[in-house]
């Protein structure tokens, strides 16, 4: 199952987030616990959207103590942004195994984002929960939001598949594509854009790479 979305390429708290010490690597047991938490968050969001993801419910579903859950994720917003990062990582891996087939970089990017959008259409409640978390995220979540943005950029740049990497103009186009991607998702989830309009906007923005 593939889902993805992204927020702004930068956030007001980015500099302060960069100054934080890097967290220690998780042990195998801690990583397994974190995976259970993210799986529980995903399941609850798929079933009932943003409001269904309650920290107590997540703790019970994942088999961890509520206090332990808060040590991993200080808030519901932190948890849902991490859920988005997890879904993006799954998409990235799927794209590595089955990369876009188009020849032109712009077409490859459009194919990639349209594939991601189809995944979001299959689980609209999860999509809504993740995008709402990005919208509600404050400076305390800036590091997590930046991670989501960087991973989205990586997915787009990888889809371009340029031997020498993108130049400055192309990187600017990538940023515009990301902004368009986020805005069209918000418009679609709020009922202000149809599926056809989202698809057309993705194709139009991707052509900036030509």
C-alpha positions, -999 to 999 in steps of 0.1 A, spaced: 0 0 0 15 33 -10 7 67 5 25 100 6 21 136 11 44 164 20 44 198 37 63 230 31 100 226 22 110 245 53 96 256 86 101 285 110 118 263 135 142 246 111 173 262 125 165 254 161 156 218 151 190 215 134 207 225 167 192 196 186 215 167 194 209 136 173 189 110 190 207 78 200 200 48 176 171 26 187 178 -9 199 162 -37 180 135 -40 207 129 -3 207 126 -2 169 101 -31 171 80 -11 196 81 19 174 70 -1 144 40 -14 164 31 22 174 32 34 138 12 4 126 -15 11 153 -16 48 142 -20 38 106 -48 14 113 -67 38 135 -63 66 109 -74 44 81 -106 35 101 -116 69 113 -92 97 102 -75 123 123 -100 122 152 -97 84 156 -60 86 164 -61 90 202 -29 84 221 -46 61 246 -61 40 218 -27 39 200 -10 27 232 -36 0 238 -35 -12 202 3 -13 201 6 -30 235 28 -2 251 22 19 282 8 54 276 39 69 292 61 49 269 42 61 238 47 97 248 85 91 251 85 80 215 60 107 203 53 137 225 20 144 208 -6 131 184 8 155 158 44 141 162 29 106 158 10 114 126 38 132 110 60 102 118 33 80 102 36 101 71 73 97 71 68 59 74 44 58 45 68 79 24 96 54 32 73 26 20 66 44 -12 103 51 -18 112 15 -14 84 5 -38 96 29 -63 132 16 -60 118 -19 -68 95 -7 -96 107 27 -109 86 48 -132 88 37 -168 85 70 -187 116 84 -205 115 122 -198 123 133 -163 91 154 -161 70 124 -171 88 102 -146 80 126 -118 44 129 -128 41 91 -129 56 89 -95 33 115 -79 2 101 -96 11 67 -83 14 82 -48 -20 99 -53 -36 66 -62 -24 52 -29 -39 81 -10 -72 76 -28 -73 41 -15 -70 53 21 -85 88 21 -90 89 59 -53 82 65 -44 108 39 -66 134 57 -51 125 91 -15 129 78 -21 161 59 -40 177 88 -11 168 111 12 187 88 -11 217 88 -14 217 126 24 211 132 41 239 152 78 246 158 81 216 181 75 193 152 98 212 128 125 185 127 99 158 118 83 180 92 117 187 76 124 150 74 91 145 55 100 173 32 135 160 25 122 125 18 96 139 -6 124 158 -24 145 126 -26 116 107 -41 111 134 -68 148 137 -76 152 100 -77 123 98 -102 141 123 -124 170 99 -127 195 124 -140 231 112 -143 246 144 -129 217 153 -106 194 183 -109 208 218 -116 197 249 -97 168 256 -121 155 220 -118 158 221 -80 137 253 -80 111 234 -101 112 205 -77 103 230 -49 74 243 -69 62 208 -76 63 200 -39 43 231 -31 17 222 -58 16 186 -45 8 197 -10 -17 224 -21 -36 200 -44 -39 174 -16 -53 199 8 -78 211 -19 -88 175 -27 -93 164 9 -114 195 16 -136 189 -14 -124 219 -33 -106 200 -61 -117 169 -80 -95 139 -86 -92 149 -123 -81 184 -112 -54 170 -89 -41 148 -117 -40 177 -141 -22 200 -117 4 173 -110 11 169 -147 12 206 -152 37 212 -124 59 183 -134 63 199 -169 83 227 -152 112 202 -154 111 203 -192 
